[in-house]
Amino acid sequence: MRLAFFAYCLIPVIFLFTSSLFAQNWPIGPQKFTGYEVPVLCYHQVRNYTPQDGSEARAYTVTPAQFEAQMKMLSDSGYQSILPDDLYLWYTHGKPLPKKPVMITFDDNTASQFLTALPLLDKYGFKAVFFVMTVSLNRKNFMTTAQLKALQQQGHVIGCHSWDHKNMRAYTDQDWKIQLDQPFKTLQAITGAPVRYFAFPYGVWTRDGLDELQKRGIQMAFILHTAKDAQLPLLTVRRLLVGGGWSANALHQRMIKSFLPF
């Protein structure tokens, strides 16, 4: 009798354990299941405002204090950072993800990302993705090639953000070489690894662009918070653009609203 009662009590425990296990190991790809999205955040500049900053600059700038508060909120809330390889393998092979995954990305390779954001990422144990427009490398207020290499060596991921941030809708035939091929070669020479991930300037994609990225072996490409392509969801992964002035709580509420939370 006691043995039967003990076994009965174990039933809910076993159910919760197996349910949690299978929930983290769905062997399905995006072509079959596109409704479940991991939060992907997009940052630009992490610095204090200056008197010269207009409304647009402020919209793309998060202060160091705000950024730290947001990273602390993610850490305290149990989020763990993932990288594009993790997301790609989850989508395509059902590789398990953390219970509360988040991807942190940066566009435009500004120097503040390395000098200010990186130490705070380290403080909270997060890794990130840095999408680079290669025209600005080694220029004032932008990252150097040595800094990009250091990011890669520390376990972060370097992706491409085109050559000079030209809107893809304005591309001519020659632009596929200028905006994709040349930056891919530049980044591979710096990192020693082929480029597998791309972020569309302004978040704008075209059907021709998806085809051209596929030809070049891009595994995933990232837009902003707009409509995805139903046939190629891996090449139109949505991101939440983190606005200037957002509190940590405001960010968390937008994450919950914008993505289906784990």
VEXGURO-778568 format. One line per field, with one value per residue: x, y, z of N, C-alpha, C in turn; residue in one letter; residue number from 1. Coordinates in Angstrom, 1 decimal. Layout:
n_px <- (X; ...)
n_py <- (Y; ...)
n_pz <- (Z; ...)
ca_px <- (X; ...)
ca_py <- (Y; ...)
ca_pz <- (Z; ...)
c_px <- (X; ...)
c_py <- (Y; ...)
c_pz <- (Z; ...)
resn <- (a; ...)
resi <- (NUM; ...)
//
This chain:
n_px <- (0.8; 1.9; 3.9; 2.5; 1.2; 3.4; 4.3; 2.1; 2.3; 4.5; 3.8; 2.9; 5.4; 7.0; 5.7; 5.9; 8.7; 9.2; 7.6; 8.9; 11.4; 10.7; 9.7; 11.9; 13.1; 12.2; 12.0; 11.8; 11.6; 11.7; 10.1; 7.9; 7.0; 6.5; 5.6; 6.7; 9.0; 12.3; 13.4; 15.1; 17.3; 18.1; 20.7; 22.4; 24.1; 25.9; 26.2; 26.6; 24.3; 24.9; 25.2; 24.9; 23.3; 20.5; 16.9; 16.8; 19.3; 19.2; 17.2; 18.4; 20.3; 21.5; 22.0; 24.9; 24.1; 21.4; 21.7; 23.2; 21.2; 19.3; 20.7; 21.1; 18.5; 17.8; 19.5; 18.7; 16.2; 16.5; 17.3; 19.3; 22.0; 22.0; 23.6; 23.8; 24.4; 23.3; 20.5; 20.0; 20.5; 18.6; 16.2; 16.6; 17.4; 16.4; 17.9; 18.3; 17.5; 18.3; 16.0; 15.0; 15.8; 17.8; 18.8; 21.4; 22.1; 24.2; 24.3; 26.2; 28.8; 29.9; 32.4; 31.6; 30.3; 32.3; 33.9; 32.2; 29.8; 30.7; 32.2; 30.1; 28.5; 30.2; 30.2; 27.7; 27.7; 27.0; 27.0; 27.3; 26.2; 27.8; 27.1; 28.6; 29.4; 31.5; 32.8; 33.3; 35.2; 38.0; 37.8; 37.3; 35.6; 34.5; 34.8; 38.0; 39.9; 41.4; 39.9; 37.6; 38.6; 39.3; 36.8; 35.8; 37.6; 36.9; 34.5; 32.3; 30.1; 30.8; 29.1; 27.7; 26.9; 26.5; 28.4; 28.3; 25.8; 23.7; 20.4; 18.7; 16.7; 17.4; 19.5; 21.7; 22.7; 25.5; 25.8; 25.5; 28.0; 29.5; 28.2; 27.8; 29.7; 32.3; 32.4; 32.1; 34.4; 36.3; 35.6; 36.0; 38.8; 39.6; 38.6; 39.0; 37.1; 34.3; 31.6; 28.4; 26.1; 23.8; 22.7; 20.1; 20.5; 18.7; 16.7; 15.4; 14.4; 14.6; 13.0; 14.8; 17.1; 17.1; 17.4; 20.0; 21.5; 21.2; 22.5; 25.1; 25.6; 24.6; 23.3; 21.5; 19.5; 18.8; 16.1; 14.2; 11.5; 9.4; 7.3; 7.9; 9.4; 7.4; 8.3; 11.0; 11.9; 14.2; 15.9; 14.7; 14.7; 13.2; 13.9; 14.0; 14.2; 15.9; 15.0; 16.2; 16.2; 14.5; 13.4; 14.5; 12.4; 10.5; 11.7; 11.5; 8.7; 8.1; 9.5; 8.0; 5.6; 6.3; 7.4; 6.8; 7.1; 9.4)
n_py <- (-1.2; 1.3; 1.5; 1.8; 4.2; 5.9; 5.7; 6.9; 9.5; 10.3; 10.7; 13.3; 14.7; 13.3; 13.9; 16.7; 16.9; 15.5; 16.9; 19.4; 18.6; 17.8; 20.1; 21.7; 20.5; 20.4; 18.8; 20.4; 22.4; 25.8; 25.9; 24.4; 25.4; 28.4; 30.2; 30.5; 32.5; 33.4; 36.0; 38.6; 41.1; 44.4; 46.7; 49.9; 52.5; 52.8; 55.0; 58.2; 60.9; 63.7; 67.3; 67.7; 65.8; 64.9; 64.2; 61.8; 60.6; 60.2; 58.4; 56.1; 55.6; 54.3; 54.9; 54.3; 53.7; 53.0; 50.7; 49.0; 48.6; 47.2; 44.9; 43.8; 43.4; 41.3; 39.3; 39.0; 38.1; 35.6; 35.1; 33.7; 34.3; 33.5; 32.5; 33.0; 30.5; 28.7; 29.3; 28.7; 26.0; 25.1; 25.7; 24.2; 21.6; 21.0; 21.4; 21.7; 24.7; 27.2; 27.7; 30.3; 32.0; 34.6; 36.7; 39.0; 41.7; 43.9; 46.7; 48.4; 48.7; 50.7; 52.4; 52.6; 50.3; 48.4; 49.6; 50.4; 48.9; 46.2; 45.6; 45.5; 43.5; 41.4; 41.6; 40.6; 38.1; 37.7; 36.9; 38.3; 39.4; 41.0; 43.1; 44.2; 47.1; 47.4; 49.6; 51.5; 50.6; 51.0; 53.7; 57.0; 56.9; 54.4; 50.8; 49.0; 46.8; 45.2; 45.2; 43.9; 41.4; 40.7; 40.5; 38.3; 36.3; 36.3; 34.9; 36.1; 36.8; 37.7; 39.3; 40.4; 43.6; 44.8; 46.9; 49.8; 50.4; 50.8; 51.0; 48.1; 48.0; 49.8; 48.6; 48.0; 45.8; 45.7; 46.2; 43.9; 42.7; 44.8; 45.4; 42.9; 40.7; 41.9; 42.9; 40.4; 39.1; 40.8; 40.6; 37.9; 37.7; 39.1; 37.6; 35.0; 33.2; 32.1; 34.3; 33.9; 35.1; 37.8; 41.2; 43.1; 46.4; 49.1; 47.3; 46.4; 44.2; 42.4; 40.3; 39.5; 40.0; 38.0; 35.7; 36.2; 36.2; 33.5; 32.2; 32.8; 31.4; 32.3; 31.6; 32.6; 35.6; 38.9; 40.9; 43.9; 44.7; 43.8; 42.4; 38.9; 36.6; 34.1; 31.8; 31.7; 31.9; 31.8; 33.6; 36.0; 36.8; 38.2; 41.2; 43.2; 46.5; 48.3; 51.1; 54.5; 55.7; 53.8; 52.2; 49.4; 47.8; 48.6; 47.7; 44.9; 44.5; 45.1; 43.0; 40.8; 41.4; 41.5; 39.1; 35.6; 34.5; 32.4)
n_pz <- (0.0; 0.9; -1.0; -3.4; -2.9; -2.7; -5.4; -6.7; -5.8; -7.1; -9.7; -10.7; -10.4; -12.2; -14.6; -14.8; -15.1; -17.5; -19.2; -19.2; -20.3; -22.9; -23.9; -24.3; -26.4; -29.1; -32.1; -34.7; -37.6; -38.9; -41.2; -40.6; -38.2; -37.3; -35.4; -32.9; -31.3; -30.4; -28.3; -29.8; -29.5; -30.6; -30.6; -30.9; -30.4; -27.3; -25.1; -23.4; -23.9; -26.1; -26.5; -29.2; -30.2; -32.0; -32.2; -33.7; -33.3; -30.5; -30.3; -31.2; -29.3; -26.3; -22.9; -20.9; -18.2; -18.6; -20.2; -18.6; -16.6; -18.1; -18.8; -16.3; -15.6; -17.4; -16.6; -13.9; -14.3; -15.3; -17.9; -20.5; -22.7; -26.1; -29.2; -32.8; -34.0; -32.1; -32.3; -34.9; -35.0; -33.3; -34.7; -37.0; -36.2; -33.8; -31.5; -28.0; -26.2; -23.8; -20.9; -20.8; -23.3; -24.9; -27.5; -28.1; -30.0; -32.0; -34.1; -36.7; -35.6; -33.8; -31.7; -29.1; -28.5; -28.1; -26.1; -24.1; -23.9; -24.0; -21.6; -19.8; -20.8; -20.2; -17.4; -16.7; -17.8; -20.6; -24.1; -27.4; -30.6; -33.3; -35.8; -38.7; -40.6; -43.1; -44.3; -42.3; -40.6; -38.5; -38.5; -37.0; -33.9; -34.5; -34.5; -34.5; -36.6; -35.0; -32.6; -33.4; -33.9; -31.3; -30.1; -31.3; -30.4; -27.8; -27.8; -28.9; -31.7; -35.1; -37.5; -40.8; -41.9; -44.3; -46.7; -46.7; -45.5; -47.3; -48.4; -49.2; -51.1; -53.0; -54.4; -57.1; -59.9; -59.5; -56.9; -55.3; -55.3; -54.1; -51.7; -50.5; -51.3; -51.1; -48.4; -47.0; -47.7; -46.5; -43.7; -43.3; -43.7; -41.4; -39.3; -39.9; -40.4; -42.4; -43.3; -41.9; -41.1; -41.3; -41.2; -42.2; -43.5; -42.1; -41.6; -43.8; -46.3; -49.4; -51.9; -53.9; -52.5; -50.5; -52.1; -53.1; -50.7; -50.0; -52.1; -51.3; -49.1; -46.6; -43.5; -41.6; -41.6; -40.4; -39.6; -38.7; -36.5; -38.4; -41.0; -41.6; -44.1; -45.3; -46.6; -46.3; -43.4; -41.9; -43.0; -42.4; -39.7; -36.9; -35.1; -32.1; -31.9; -29.7; -28.0; -27.4; -24.0; -22.9; -20.0; -17.9; -17.3; -19.2; -21.5; -20.9; -20.9; -23.6; -24.8; -24.0; -25.2; -27.9; -28.7; -28.4; -25.3; -23.5)
ca_px <- (0.0; 2.8; 4.6; 1.5; 0.9; 4.6; 4.3; 1.1; 2.8; 5.6; 3.3; 3.0; 6.8; 7.5; 5.0; 6.5; 10.1; 9.2; 7.1; 10.0; 12.4; 10.3; 9.4; 13.1; 13.8; 11.3; 12.8; 11.0; 12.2; 10.8; 9.1; 6.8; 6.6; 7.0; 5.0; 7.4; 10.2; 13.2; 13.6; 16.4; 17.4; 19.0; 21.3; 23.3; 25.2; 25.8; 27.0; 25.8; 23.9; 25.7; 24.3; 24.7; 22.4; 19.1; 15.9; 17.1; 20.5; 18.8; 16.4; 19.3; 21.4; 21.1; 23.0; 25.5; 23.3; 20.2; 22.2; 23.5; 20.0; 18.7; 21.4; 20.8; 17.1; 17.8; 20.2; 17.9; 14.9; 16.8; 17.6; 20.6; 22.2; 22.4; 24.3; 23.1; 24.5; 22.3; 19.2; 19.9; 20.4; 17.3; 15.3; 16.8; 17.7; 15.8; 18.9; 17.7; 17.9; 18.0; 14.6; 14.7; 16.9; 17.7; 20.0; 21.7; 22.8; 24.6; 24.5; 27.0; 30.2; 30.5; 33.4; 31.0; 29.9; 33.5; 34.5; 31.2; 28.8; 31.4; 32.5; 28.8; 28.1; 31.1; 29.8; 26.5; 27.9; 26.3; 27.7; 26.5; 26.5; 28.1; 26.9; 29.6; 29.4; 33.0; 33.3; 33.6; 36.3; 39.2; 37.5; 37.1; 34.3; 34.1; 35.7; 39.1; 39.9; 41.9; 38.8; 36.7; 39.3; 39.3; 35.5; 35.6; 38.4; 36.2; 33.3; 31.2; 30.0; 30.9; 28.2; 27.9; 25.8; 26.8; 29.6; 28.0; 24.5; 22.8; 19.1; 18.7; 15.7; 18.1; 20.6; 21.8; 23.4; 26.8; 25.8; 25.6; 29.4; 29.9; 27.5; 27.9; 30.9; 33.5; 32.4; 32.2; 35.8; 37.0; 35.4; 36.7; 40.2; 39.8; 38.2; 39.5; 35.9; 33.3; 30.4; 27.2; 25.0; 23.7; 21.6; 19.7; 20.4; 17.3; 15.8; 14.7; 14.8; 13.8; 13.0; 16.1; 18.1; 17.0; 18.0; 21.4; 22.1; 21.2; 23.6; 26.4; 25.8; 24.1; 22.4; 20.4; 19.6; 18.0; 15.4; 13.7; 10.2; 8.4; 6.8; 8.9; 9.0; 6.9; 9.0; 12.4; 11.9; 15.5; 16.5; 14.0; 14.5; 12.8; 14.6; 13.4; 15.1; 15.9; 14.9; 16.8; 15.3; 13.7; 13.8; 14.7; 11.0; 9.9; 12.3; 11.0; 7.4; 8.1; 10.0; 6.9; 4.6; 6.8; 7.8; 6.2; 8.1; 9.6)
ca_py <- (0.0; 2.4; 1.6; 2.3; 5.6; 6.6; 5.8; 7.8; 10.8; 10.6; 10.9; 14.7; 15.0; 12.8; 14.6; 18.0; 16.7; 15.1; 18.0; 20.4; 18.1; 17.8; 21.5; 22.3; 19.7; 20.2; 18.6; 20.9; 23.5; 27.0; 25.8; 23.7; 26.0; 29.8; 31.1; 30.6; 33.2; 33.8; 37.4; 39.1; 42.6; 45.2; 47.9; 50.7; 53.2; 52.8; 56.1; 59.3; 61.9; 64.9; 68.4; 67.7; 64.7; 65.2; 63.2; 60.5; 60.0; 59.8; 57.2; 54.9; 55.6; 53.8; 55.3; 53.2; 53.3; 52.2; 49.4; 48.1; 48.2; 46.2; 43.6; 43.3; 42.8; 40.1; 38.4; 38.7; 37.4; 34.2; 35.0; 33.4; 34.7; 32.5; 33.0; 32.5; 29.0; 28.1; 29.5; 28.0; 24.5; 24.8; 25.8; 23.1; 20.2; 20.8; 21.5; 22.4; 26.0; 27.5; 27.9; 31.7; 32.5; 35.9; 37.1; 40.4; 42.1; 45.3; 47.1; 49.5; 48.6; 51.9; 52.2; 52.5; 48.9; 47.7; 50.3; 50.6; 47.7; 44.9; 45.3; 45.2; 42.1; 40.5; 41.6; 39.8; 36.8; 37.6; 37.0; 39.0; 39.4; 42.4; 43.2; 45.2; 47.7; 47.4; 50.9; 52.3; 50.0; 51.8; 55.1; 57.6; 56.5; 53.1; 49.8; 48.7; 45.4; 44.4; 45.0; 42.8; 40.1; 40.4; 40.1; 36.9; 35.5; 36.2; 34.1; 36.8; 36.5; 38.8; 39.2; 41.5; 44.6; 45.4; 47.7; 51.2; 50.6; 51.1; 50.3; 47.0; 48.3; 50.6; 47.9; 47.6; 44.5; 45.8; 46.3; 42.6; 42.5; 45.8; 45.3; 41.6; 40.0; 42.5; 42.9; 39.1; 38.8; 41.6; 40.0; 36.6; 38.0; 39.5; 36.6; 33.6; 32.3; 32.6; 35.0; 33.1; 35.8; 39.1; 42.0; 44.1; 47.8; 49.6; 46.1; 46.3; 43.1; 42.2; 38.9; 39.2; 39.9; 36.7; 34.8; 36.5; 35.7; 32.1; 31.9; 33.1; 30.5; 32.9; 30.7; 33.4; 37.0; 39.5; 42.2; 44.5; 44.2; 43.9; 41.0; 37.9; 35.9; 32.8; 30.7; 31.8; 32.6; 31.9; 34.8; 37.2; 36.7; 39.5; 41.8; 44.3; 47.7; 48.9; 52.6; 55.3; 56.1; 52.7; 51.6; 48.0; 47.3; 48.9; 46.7; 43.6; 44.5; 45.0; 41.7; 39.9; 41.7; 41.4; 37.7; 34.6; 34.2; 31.0)
ca_pz <- (0.0; 0.9; -2.3; -4.4; -2.6; -3.1; -6.8; -7.1; -5.5; -8.1; -11.1; -11.1; -10.6; -13.5; -15.6; -14.9; -15.6; -18.9; -20.0; -19.3; -21.1; -24.3; -24.3; -24.7; -27.4; -30.2; -33.3; -35.8; -38.2; -39.0; -42.2; -40.0; -36.9; -37.4; -34.5; -31.6; -31.6; -29.4; -28.3; -30.3; -29.2; -31.5; -30.1; -31.8; -29.6; -25.9; -24.6; -22.9; -24.9; -26.2; -26.9; -30.6; -30.5; -32.3; -31.8; -34.3; -32.6; -29.2; -30.5; -31.4; -28.3; -24.9; -22.1; -20.1; -17.1; -19.1; -20.7; -17.4; -15.9; -18.9; -18.7; -15.0; -15.6; -18.1; -15.7; -12.7; -14.8; -15.7; -19.3; -20.9; -24.0; -27.1; -30.4; -34.0; -34.2; -31.2; -32.8; -36.2; -34.7; -32.7; -35.7; -38.0; -35.7; -32.5; -30.4; -26.9; -25.8; -22.4; -20.7; -21.2; -24.2; -25.5; -28.3; -28.0; -31.2; -32.1; -35.5; -37.1; -35.0; -33.1; -30.7; -27.8; -28.3; -27.5; -25.0; -23.0; -23.8; -23.8; -20.1; -19.1; -21.2; -19.4; -16.0; -16.5; -18.4; -21.8; -25.3; -28.3; -32.1; -33.8; -37.3; -39.1; -41.9; -43.2; -44.7; -41.2; -39.8; -38.2; -38.5; -35.7; -33.3; -34.9; -34.0; -35.3; -36.9; -33.8; -31.6; -33.9; -33.7; -29.9; -29.8; -31.8; -29.6; -26.5; -27.9; -29.5; -33.1; -36.0; -38.7; -41.7; -42.0; -45.6; -46.8; -46.2; -45.0; -48.3; -48.4; -50.2; -52.1; -54.0; -54.9; -58.5; -60.0; -59.0; -55.4; -54.6; -55.0; -53.2; -50.4; -49.9; -51.5; -50.6; -46.9; -46.6; -47.8; -45.5; -42.4; -43.2; -43.5; -40.1; -38.3; -40.3; -40.6; -43.4; -42.8; -41.9; -40.5; -42.0; -40.7; -43.3; -43.1; -41.8; -41.4; -45.1; -47.2; -50.7; -52.3; -54.6; -51.5; -49.9; -53.0; -53.2; -49.5; -50.1; -53.0; -50.6; -47.9; -45.4; -42.8; -41.0; -41.7; -39.4; -40.0; -37.5; -36.1; -39.5; -41.5; -42.1; -45.3; -44.8; -47.2; -45.8; -42.1; -41.3; -43.6; -42.0; -38.3; -36.4; -33.9; -31.4; -31.9; -28.3; -28.2; -26.3; -23.0; -22.4; -18.8; -18.0; -17.2; -20.5; -22.4; -20.7; -21.4; -25.0; -25.2; -23.8; -26.2; -29.3; -28.9; -27.6; -24.3; -23.0)
c_px <- (0.9; 3.5; 3.7; 1.3; 2.1; 4.6; 3.3; 1.6; 3.8; 5.1; 3.4; 4.5; 7.3; 6.9; 5.7; 7.9; 10.1; 8.6; 8.1; 11.0; 12.0; 10.1; 10.7; 13.8; 12.8; 12.1; 12.0; 11.7; 11.2; 9.8; 7.8; 6.2; 7.2; 6.5; 5.7; 8.8; 11.0; 13.4; 15.0; 16.4; 18.4; 19.4; 22.2; 24.4; 24.9; 26.7; 26.0; 25.4; 24.9; 24.8; 24.0; 23.7; 21.0; 18.2; 16.3; 18.3; 20.1; 18.0; 17.2; 20.4; 20.8; 22.3; 23.7; 24.7; 22.0; 20.6; 22.5; 22.2; 19.2; 19.4; 21.2; 19.4; 17.1; 18.4; 19.3; 16.6; 15.2; 17.1; 19.0; 20.8; 22.6; 23.0; 23.6; 23.2; 23.5; 20.9; 19.0; 19.8; 19.1; 16.2; 15.4; 16.9; 17.1; 16.7; 18.3; 18.3; 17.7; 16.5; 14.2; 15.8; 16.7; 18.9; 20.2; 22.6; 23.1; 24.8; 25.5; 28.4; 30.8; 31.4; 32.8; 30.6; 31.1; 33.9; 33.5; 30.3; 29.5; 31.7; 31.2; 28.3; 28.9; 30.6; 28.6; 26.6; 27.2; 27.3; 26.7; 27.0; 26.7; 28.1; 27.7; 29.3; 30.9; 33.6; 33.8; 34.7; 37.5; 39.0; 37.3; 35.7; 33.7; 35.2; 36.9; 39.1; 40.5; 40.8; 37.8; 37.3; 39.2; 37.9; 35.3; 36.4; 37.7; 34.9; 32.1; 31.2; 30.0; 30.0; 28.4; 26.6; 25.9; 28.1; 29.3; 26.6; 23.5; 21.5; 19.0; 17.7; 16.3; 19.3; 20.5; 22.5; 24.8; 26.9; 25.9; 27.1; 29.9; 29.4; 27.6; 29.3; 32.1; 33.5; 32.6; 33.7; 36.7; 36.8; 36.0; 38.2; 40.5; 39.6; 38.7; 38.3; 35.0; 32.1; 29.2; 26.0; 25.0; 22.5; 21.3; 19.8; 19.0; 16.3; 15.0; 15.3; 14.0; 13.9; 14.3; 17.2; 18.2; 17.7; 19.5; 22.1; 22.2; 22.3; 25.0; 26.5; 25.4; 23.1; 21.2; 20.6; 18.5; 17.4; 15.1; 12.3; 9.2; 8.1; 8.0; 8.4; 8.6; 7.7; 10.4; 12.5; 13.3; 16.3; 15.8; 13.7; 14.3; 13.7; 13.8; 14.4; 14.9; 16.0; 15.6; 15.8; 14.5; 14.3; 14.0; 13.3; 10.3; 10.4; 11.6; 9.5; 7.3; 8.6; 8.8; 5.8; 5.0; 7.1; 7.0; 7.2; 8.2; 9.2)
c_py <- (1.3; 2.6; 2.2; 3.8; 6.4; 6.8; 6.8; 9.2; 11.3; 11.0; 12.4; 15.2; 14.6; 13.5; 16.0; 17.9; 16.4; 16.2; 19.1; 19.9; 18.2; 19.2; 22.1; 21.5; 19.4; 20.0; 19.1; 22.1; 24.6; 26.8; 25.1; 24.5; 27.4; 30.7; 31.3; 31.3; 33.5; 35.3; 37.7; 40.6; 43.2; 46.5; 48.6; 51.3; 53.0; 53.8; 57.2; 60.2; 63.1; 66.0; 68.4; 66.6; 65.2; 64.1; 61.8; 59.8; 59.5; 58.5; 55.9; 54.8; 55.2; 54.3; 54.1; 52.7; 52.5; 50.8; 48.5; 47.7; 47.1; 44.9; 43.0; 42.7; 41.5; 39.0; 38.0; 37.9; 36.0; 34.0; 34.6; 33.7; 33.5; 33.3; 32.4; 31.0; 28.2; 28.1; 28.7; 26.5; 24.2; 24.8; 24.5; 21.7; 20.0; 20.8; 22.3; 23.8; 26.2; 27.8; 29.3; 32.3; 33.9; 36.1; 38.6; 40.8; 43.6; 45.6; 48.3; 49.6; 49.9; 51.5; 52.0; 51.1; 48.1; 48.3; 50.3; 49.4; 46.4; 44.6; 45.0; 43.9; 41.1; 40.4; 40.7; 38.4; 36.6; 37.6; 37.6; 38.8; 40.8; 42.4; 44.5; 45.8; 48.1; 48.7; 51.7; 51.8; 50.9; 53.3; 55.7; 57.2; 55.2; 52.0; 49.6; 47.2; 44.6; 44.2; 43.9; 41.5; 39.7; 40.0; 38.6; 36.0; 35.3; 35.5; 34.8; 36.4; 37.8; 38.5; 40.4; 42.3; 45.5; 46.3; 49.1; 51.5; 51.1; 50.3; 49.3; 47.3; 49.2; 49.9; 47.8; 46.3; 44.5; 45.8; 44.9; 42.3; 43.5; 45.7; 44.0; 40.9; 40.6; 42.6; 41.4; 38.7; 39.5; 41.0; 38.7; 36.7; 38.4; 38.4; 35.2; 32.7; 32.9; 33.3; 34.1; 33.8; 37.3; 39.9; 43.1; 45.5; 48.3; 48.5; 45.8; 45.2; 43.1; 40.7; 38.5; 39.1; 38.6; 35.7; 35.0; 36.0; 34.2; 31.6; 31.9; 32.3; 31.2; 31.9; 31.4; 34.9; 37.7; 40.8; 42.9; 44.0; 44.4; 42.5; 40.2; 37.4; 34.5; 31.6; 30.6; 32.5; 32.7; 33.1; 36.1; 37.0; 38.1; 39.9; 42.9; 45.4; 48.4; 50.4; 53.3; 55.7; 55.0; 52.3; 50.1; 47.3; 47.5; 47.9; 45.3; 43.5; 44.4; 43.7; 40.7; 40.1; 41.4; 39.9; 36.8; 34.2; 32.8; 31.0)
c_pz <- (0.0; -0.4; -3.4; -4.2; -3.0; -4.7; -7.3; -6.9; -6.5; -9.4; -11.5; -11.3; -11.9; -14.7; -15.9; -15.5; -17.0; -19.7; -20.2; -20.3; -22.6; -24.8; -24.8; -25.9; -28.6; -31.5; -34.6; -36.3; -38.5; -40.2; -41.7; -38.8; -36.9; -36.3; -33.2; -31.9; -30.3; -29.4; -28.8; -30.2; -30.2; -30.8; -31.1; -30.9; -28.1; -25.3; -24.0; -24.0; -24.9; -26.6; -28.4; -31.1; -30.8; -31.9; -32.4; -33.6; -31.2; -29.3; -30.7; -30.3; -26.9; -24.0; -21.3; -18.9; -17.5; -19.5; -19.6; -16.7; -16.8; -18.8; -17.3; -14.9; -16.3; -17.2; -14.5; -13.1; -15.3; -17.1; -19.5; -22.4; -24.9; -28.3; -31.6; -34.3; -33.4; -31.8; -34.1; -35.9; -34.0; -33.7; -36.7; -37.5; -34.3; -31.4; -29.3; -26.7; -24.3; -22.2; -21.1; -22.1; -24.7; -26.4; -28.3; -29.2; -31.2; -33.6; -35.6; -36.4; -34.5; -32.0; -29.3; -27.5; -27.7; -26.2; -23.8; -22.8; -23.4; -22.3; -19.4; -19.5; -20.4; -18.0; -15.8; -17.3; -19.8; -23.0; -26.3; -29.7; -32.5; -35.3; -37.8; -40.5; -42.2; -43.7; -43.6; -40.3; -39.7; -38.4; -37.1; -35.2; -33.7; -34.4; -35.0; -35.6; -35.7; -32.7; -32.1; -33.7; -32.2; -29.5; -30.2; -30.8; -28.2; -26.6; -28.4; -31.0; -34.0; -37.2; -39.6; -41.7; -43.3; -45.6; -46.2; -45.8; -46.0; -48.2; -49.5; -51.3; -53.3; -54.6; -56.5; -58.7; -59.4; -57.5; -54.7; -54.4; -54.0; -51.8; -49.7; -50.0; -50.9; -49.0; -46.4; -46.6; -46.7; -44.1; -42.3; -43.1; -42.1; -39.1; -38.6; -40.5; -41.6; -42.7; -43.0; -41.6; -41.0; -41.3; -41.8; -42.8; -43.1; -41.6; -42.7; -45.9; -48.4; -51.1; -53.1; -53.6; -50.8; -50.8; -53.1; -51.9; -49.5; -50.9; -52.3; -49.3; -46.6; -44.7; -42.2; -41.3; -40.9; -39.9; -38.7; -37.3; -37.2; -39.9; -42.0; -43.5; -44.9; -45.4; -46.7; -44.5; -41.5; -41.9; -43.3; -40.5; -37.7; -35.2; -33.3; -31.3; -30.5; -28.4; -27.1; -25.3; -22.4; -21.0; -18.9; -18.0; -18.6; -21.5; -22.2; -21.1; -22.9; -25.5; -25.1; -24.9; -27.6; -29.7; -28.0; -26.5; -23.9; -21.6)
resn <- (m; r; l; a; f; f; a; y; c; l; i; p; v; i; f; l; f; t; s; s; l; f; a; q; n; w; p; i; g; p; q; k; f; t; g; y; e; v; p; v; l; c; y; h; q; v; r; n; y; t; p; q; d; g; s; e; a; r; a; y; t; v; t; p; a; q; f; e; a; q; m; k; m; l; s; d; s; g; y; q; s; i; l; p; d; d; l; y; l; w; y; t; h; g; k; p; l; p; k; k; p; v; m; i; t; f; d; d; n; t; a; s; q; f; l; t; a; l; p; l; l; d; k; y; g; f; k; a; v; f; f; v; m; t; v; s; l; n; r; k; n; f; m; t; t; a; q; l; k; a; l; q; q; q; g; h; v; i; g; c; h; s; w; d; h; k; n; m; r; a; y; t; d; q; d; w; k; i; q; l; d; q; p; f; k; t; l; q; a; i; t; g; a; p; v; r; y; f; a; f; p; y; g; v; w; t; r; d; g; l; d; e; l; q; k; r; g; i; q; m; a; f; i; l; h; t; a; k; d; a; q; l; p; l; l; t; v; r; r; l; l; v; g; g; g; w; s; a; n; a; l; h; q; r; m; i; k; s; f; l; p; f)
resi <- (1; 2; 3; 4; 5; 6; 7; 8; 9; 10; 11; 12; 13; 14; 15; 16; 17; 18; 19; 20; 21; 22; 23; 24; 25; 26; 27; 28; 29; 30; 31; 32; 33; 34; 35; 36; 37; 38; 39; 40; 41; 42; 43; 44; 45; 46; 47; 48; 49; 50; 51; 52; 53; 54; 55; 56; 57; 58; 59; 60; 61; 62; 63; 64; 65; 66; 67; 68; 69; 70; 71; 72; 73; 74; 75; 76; 77; 78; 79; 80; 81; 82; 83; 84; 85; 86; 87; 88; 89; 90; 91; 92; 93; 94; 95; 96; 97; 98; 99; 100; 101; 102; 103; 104; 105; 106; 107; 108; 109; 110; 111; 112; 113; 114; 115; 116; 117; 118; 119; 120; 121; 122; 123; 124; 125; 126; 127; 128; 129; 130; 131; 132; 133; 134; 135; 136; 137; 138; 139; 140; 141; 142; 143; 144; 145; 146; 147; 148; 149; 150; 151; 152; 153; 154; 155; 156; 157; 158; 159; 160; 161; 162; 163; 164; 165; 166; 167; 168; 169; 170; 171; 172; 173; 174; 175; 176; 177; 178; 179; 180; 181; 182; 183; 184; 185; 186; 187; 188; 189; 190; 191; 192; 193; 194; 195; 196; 197; 198; 199; 200; 201; 202; 203; 204; 205; 206; 207; 208; 209; 210; 211; 212; 213; 214; 215; 216; 217; 218; 219; 220; 221; 222; 223; 224; 225; 226; 227; 228; 229; 230; 231; 232; 233; 234; 235; 236; 237; 238; 239; 240; 241; 242; 243; 244; 245; 246; 247; 248; 249; 250; 251; 252; 253; 254; 255; 256; 257; 258; 259; 260; 261; 262)
//
